[in-house]
Amino acid sequence: MNSEQKVKDFEYLYNTLKENYPYFGIAKRKHGTDWLAKKDEYLTLIANTTNDSAYITTLNFILRELRNGHTDLFPTSHWEEYAKVYKTGALIRPIYSTCADIVEDPVARPHYWSKLLNEGTSGNAGVVSSEKRS
């Protein structure tokens, strides 16, 4: 993915969250993170990623700054682990059966994620930590 596409994708994510995510105020009050105000900083991080793996890792880092366990890329990037949890959960609570069916659907499963995330980089390649950004 080229830098221009990465930036466009991030801007789409940013605008979607801006219009729909209800917890920006909580992150700001509890953790001092004004996520919306950091858009330019995030765009710079995204534009400077050197490959798709670094892009995904950096994007996940940016989402983690919201400090909400449900705003990350893990269901996609750790597909196998989620599939195992849903299949096990379906044995205990039938409500998880639908989730298990979805994660096992070969059409729904994004096979490209594991390739993308293992594109010759380590786990946090391309990510600028908050210590280095300060």
For each residue, the residues with C-beta under 8 A, 3 or more apart:
1: 5 6 9 52 55
2: 5 6
3: 6 7 47 49
4: 7 8
5: 1 2 8 9
6: 1 2 3 9 10 46 47 49 55
7: 3 4 10 11 43 46 47
8: 4 5 11 12
9: 1 5 6 12 13
10: 6 7 13 14 42 43 46 59 62
11: 7 8 14 15 43
12: 8 9 15 16
13: 9 10 16 17 59
14: 10 11 17 18 39 42
15: 11 12 18 19
16: 12 13 19 20
17: 13 14 20 21 71
18: 14 15 21 36
19: 15 16
20: 16 17
21: 17 18 24 66 71
22:
23: 26 27 66 68
24: 21 27 28 34 35 36 66
25: 28 29
26: 23 29 30
27: 23 24 30 31 33 35 65 66 67 68
28: 24 25 31 32 33 34 35
29: 25 26
30: 26 27 67
31: 27 28 67
32: 28
33: 27 28 38 65 66 67
34: 24 28 37 38
35: 24 27 28 38 65 66
36: 18 24 39
37: 34
38: 33 34 35 41 42 65
39: 14 36 42 43
40: 43 44
41: 38 44 45 133
42: 10 14 38 39 45 46 62
43: 7 10 11 39 40 46 47
44: 40 41 47 48
45: 41 42 48 49 58 61 62 127 128
46: 6 7 10 42 43 49 55 58 59 62
47: 3 6 7 43 44
48: 44 45 126 128
49: 3 6 45 46 54 55 58 126
50: 54 126
51: 54 55 119 120 121 125 126
52: 1 55 56 116 119
53: 56 57 116 117 118 119 120 121 125 126
54: 49 50 51 57 58 121 125 126 127
55: 1 6 46 49 51 52 58 59 126
56: 52 53 59 60 73 77 116 117
57: 53 54 60 61 117 121 123 124 125 126 127
58: 45 46 49 54 55 61 62 126 127 128
59: 10 13 46 55 56 62 63 73
60: 56 57 63 64 72 73 74 77
61: 45 57 58 64 65 124 127
62: 10 42 45 46 58 59 65
63: 59 60 66 71 72 73
64: 60 61 67 71 72
65: 27 33 35 38 61 62
66: 21 23 24 27 33 35 63 71
67: 27 30 31 33 64
68: 23 27 71
69: 72
70:
71: 17 21 63 64 66 68
72: 60 63 64 69
73: 56 59 60 63 76 77
74: 60 77 78 82
75: 78 79 82
76: 73 79 110 113
77: 56 60 73 74 113 117
78: 74 75 81 82
79: 75 76 82 83 103 109 110 113 114
80: 83 84
81: 78 84 85
82: 74 75 78 79 85 86 103
83: 79 80 86 87 100 103 104
84: 80 81 87 88
85: 81 82 88 89
86: 82 83 89 90 96 99 100 103
87: 83 84 90 91 96 100 103 104
88: 84 85 91 92
89: 85 86 92 93 96 99 100
90: 86 87 93 94 96 97 99 100
91: 87 88
92: 88 89 96
93: 89 90 96
94: 90 97
95: 98
96: 86 87 89 90 92 93 99 100
97: 90 94 100 101
98: 95 101 102
99: 86 89 90 96 102 103
100: 83 86 87 89 90 96 97 103 104
101: 97 98 104 105
102: 98 99 105 108
103: 79 82 83 86 87 99 100 108 109
104: 83 87 100 101 109
105: 101 102 108 109
106: 109
107:
108: 102 103 105
109: 79 103 104 105 106
110: 76 79 113
111: 114 115
112: 115 116
113: 76 77 79 110 116 117
114: 79 111 117 118
115: 111 112 118 119
116: 52 53 56 112 113 119
117: 53 56 57 77 113 114
118: 53 114 115 121
119: 51 52 53 115 116
120: 51 53
121: 51 53 54 57 118 125 126
122: 125
123: 57
124: 57 61 127
125: 51 53 54 57 121 122
126: 48 49 50 51 53 54 55 57 58 121
127: 45 54 57 58 61 124
128: 45 48 58 132 133
129: 132 133
130: 133 134
131: 134
132: 128 129
133: 41 128 129 130
134: 130 131
